[in-house]
Amino acid sequence: MFPFYAVIKTIIGLKRICPECNKAQVVKPSQKRVSVPCRFCEAMIPASESEGDKNQEYPDGTE
């Protein structure tokens, strides 16, 4: 059961939605932290935030 869950979690982490055409695509693991062009409309899709970056607190108190 755990391997199945791990594969699903990895795929969900690599899924991106284009801000222009709102279509989803899965990127390669090597492109996880890089902006990539959309396969449908060629607009740039920004790199997704990693799990650690979402709840990071900065020294001045902002998030």
Backbone hydrogen bonds in HBPLUS format (Angstrom, degrees):
<---DONOR---> <-ACCEPTOR-->    atom                        ^
c    i                          cat <-CA-CA->   ^        H-A-AA   ^      H-
h    n   atom  resd res      DA  || num        DHA   H-A  angle D-A-AA Bond
n    s   type  num  typ     dist DA aas  dist angle  dist       angle   num
A0005-TYR N   A0001-MET O   3.17 MM   4  6.47 158.7  2.21 151.6 157.4     1
A0006-ALA N   A0002-PHE O   2.89 MM   4  6.13 157.1  1.94 157.9 164.5     2
A0007-VAL N   A0003-PRO O   3.05 MM   4  6.25 155.7  2.11 148.0 153.3     3
A0008-ILE N   A0004-PHE O   3.14 MM   4  6.40 164.1  2.17 150.3 154.2     4
A0009-LYS N   A0005-TYR O   2.97 MM   4  6.16 162.8  2.00 151.2 155.9     5
A0010-THR N   A0006-ALA O   3.04 MM   4  6.18 152.4  2.12 142.9 150.0     6
A0011-ILE N   A0007-VAL O   3.04 MM   4  6.29 162.2  2.08 152.7 156.8     7
A0012-ILE N   A0008-ILE O   2.99 MM   4  6.17 163.0  2.02 153.1 157.7     8
A0013-GLY N   A0009-LYS O   3.10 MM   4  6.21 148.2  2.21 138.6 146.9     9
A0014-LEU N   A0011-ILE O   3.08 MM   3  5.20 141.5  2.23  99.9 111.0    10
A0015-LYS N   A0012-ILE O   3.33 MM   3  5.28 162.4  2.37 101.8 107.0    11
A0027-VAL N   A0014-LEU O   3.07 MM  13  5.58 166.4  2.09 144.9 146.2    12
A0016-ARG N   A0025-GLN O   2.80 MM   9  5.53 165.8  1.82 165.9 170.3    13
A0025-GLN N   A0016-ARG O   2.88 MM   9  5.53 151.8  1.96 157.4 166.3    14
A0018-CYS N   A0023-LYS O   3.02 MM   5  5.57 169.5  2.03 148.9 149.2    15
A0022-ASN N   A0018-CYS O   2.99 MM   4  4.81 134.5  2.20 125.8 134.9    16
A0031-GLN N   A0028-LYS O   2.94 MM   3  5.30 150.7  2.03 111.2 120.4    17
A0032-LYS N   A0029-PRO O   3.32 MM   3  5.24 159.5  2.37 110.1 109.1    18
A0034-VAL N   A0031-GLN O   3.29 MM   3  5.13 168.7  2.30 110.0 109.7    19
A0036-VAL N   A0045-ILE O   3.08 MM   9  5.36 145.9  2.20 148.5 151.2    20
A0045-ILE N   A0036-VAL O   2.71 MM   9  5.36 171.7  1.71 159.3 162.1    21
A0038-CYS N   A0043-ALA O   2.70 MM   5  5.30 150.7  1.78 148.6 158.4    22
A0042-GLU N   A0038-CYS O   3.16 MM   4  4.57 137.7  2.35 115.0 122.3    23
A0053-ASP N   A0050-SER O   3.13 MM   3  5.32 131.3  2.37 102.2 114.8    24
A0058-TYR N   A0062-THR O   3.15 MM   4  5.70 171.0  2.16 174.2 171.7    25
A0061-GLY N   A0058-TYR O   2.95 MM   3  5.56 163.2  1.97 125.7 128.6    26
